[in-house]
């Protein structure tokens, strides 16, 4: 290969800038490459096709449906009036998976992990009534009843059917009612009464492979639980590395009604129920 003459400074500058000296024409004595050659170097554009953007900018305008207007109004009011904060924990799902498999082995019984989460939330709300509350300018209202809203995606947005007195329902009853209400929501047969009165909400995107996310509180609730996918990964159990199944959940709270410690204690109780499902039968 032909020897390249360059000053030490030019060599260093070329290295720093990622420039091959073979591509630089020297202006110094006997064609030596000097500092100014590196400073003024411009890559050759020969052989590179010039690109000229073509096309017409355009938009498709879709008229906002009444549902979208309602969603925008309610979520906007919630996000900009309620001071949201978020608490996230990871749940060990091994026992929950085993329990679900055992329950679903019974004839005519099929429950989902979301049904188990709804049940655990309802029972945790019994122990932490402050989370089952509403803020008003004059007072804070703590609901004695537990009505859990379950977010359901539909073609034109999001609906939240409500399981009334969810804490009194069994796993199978929750499963049946959720399927029935979700079906009505997707076929636009659900009634306003079936979507009214929630005191807490659960939103699950785990079926889409979403590991974790945060939600906007469904006013006038004080909290909403965002449920992610079950992920298989290495975990430490009893001091040894093992393959485990985990789920990440995030609780969004209204700081006007639910303080950080209260939200954290709610999640601790929820974790105990999910990681020890037998306690939900006691």
Long-range contacts (C-beta under 8 A, 24 or more apart in sequence): 4-33, 5-30, 5-31, 5-32, 5-33, 6-32, 6-33, 6-34, 7-32, 7-33, 7-34, 7-35, 9-34, 9-35, 10-34, 10-35, 10-37, 10-38, 13-38, 13-39, 14-38, 17-41, 65-156, 65-157, 67-156, 67-157, 68-156, 68-157, 71-157, 71-158, 74-218, 74-219, 75-216, 77-219, 78-216, 78-217, 78-218, 78-219, 79-216, 79-217, 81-219, 82-135, 82-217, 82-219, 82-254, 82-255, 82-256, 83-254, 83-255, 83-256, 84-216, 84-217, 84-252, 84-253, 84-254, 84-255, 85-252, 85-253, 85-255, 85-260, 85-263, 86-214, 86-250, 86-251, 86-252, 86-253, 87-250, 87-251, 87-253, 87-260, 87-263, 87-264, 87-267, 88-212, 88-248, 88-249, 88-250, 88-251, 89-248, 89-249, 89-267, 89-271, 90-246, 90-247, 90-248, 91-246, 91-247, 91-248, 91-249, 91-271, 91-274, 91-275, 92-235, 92-244, 92-245, 92-246, 92-275, 93-230, 93-245, 93-246, 93-247, 93-274, 93-275, 94-244, 94-245, 95-275, 95-276, 95-277, 96-274, 96-275, 96-277, 97-230, 97-245, 99-277, 99-278, 103-171, 103-172, 109-172, 109-175, 110-175, 111-171, 111-172, 111-174, 111-175, 112-175, 112-178, 113-206, 113-230, 113-247, 114-150, 114-178, 114-202, 114-204, 114-206, 114-227, 115-171, 115-174, 115-175, 115-178, 116-171, 116-274, 116-277, 116-280, 117-202, 117-204, 117-225, 117-227, 117-249, 117-274, 118-148, 118-150, 118-163, 118-166, 118-174, 118-178, 118-202, 119-166, 119-169, 119-171, 119-174, 119-273, 119-280, 120-270, 120-273, 120-274, 120-280, 121-148, 121-166, 121-200, 121-202, 121-225, 121-270, 122-146, 122-148, 122-163, 122-166, 122-167, 122-169, 122-200, 123-167, 123-269, 123-273, 123-280, 124-266, 124-269, 124-270, 124-273, 125-167, 125-199, 125-200, 125-266, 126-167, 127-266, 127-269, 128-262, 128-265, 128-266, 128-269, 130-222, 130-257, 130-258, 130-262, 131-200, 131-222, 131-223, 131-253, 131-258, 131-262, 131-263, 131-266, 132-199, 132-200, 132-222, 133-199, 133-222, 133-257, 133-258, 134-199, 134-220, 134-221, 134-222, 134-257, 135-220, 135-222, 135-254, 135-256, 135-257, 140-256, 140-257, 143-199, 145-199, 146-199, 146-200, 147-197, 147-198, 147-199, 147-200, 148-198, 148-199, 148-200, 148-201, 148-202, 149-195, 149-198, 149-200, 149-201, 149-202, 149-218, 149-221, 150-178, 150-181, 150-182, 150-201, 150-202, 151-201, 151-202, 151-203, 151-204, 151-215, 151-218, 152-181, 152-182, 152-185, 152-186, 154-185, 154-186, 154-188, 155-186, 159-185, 159-190, 159-195, 160-195, 160-198, 160-201, 160-218, 161-185, 161-190, 161-194, 161-195, 162-194, 162-195, 162-196, 162-197, 162-198, 164-197, 171-280, 200-224, 200-225, 201-225, 202-227, 203-227, 205-229, 206-230, 206-247, 211-248, 212-248, 212-249, 212-250, 213-250, 214-250, 214-252, 215-250, 215-252, 216-252, 217-252, 217-253, 217-254, 221-254, 222-253, 222-254, 222-256, 222-257, 222-258, 223-251, 223-252, 223-253, 223-254, 223-258, 223-263, 223-266, 224-251, 224-252, 225-249, 225-250, 225-251, 225-252, 225-270, 226-250, 226-251, 226-252, 247-274
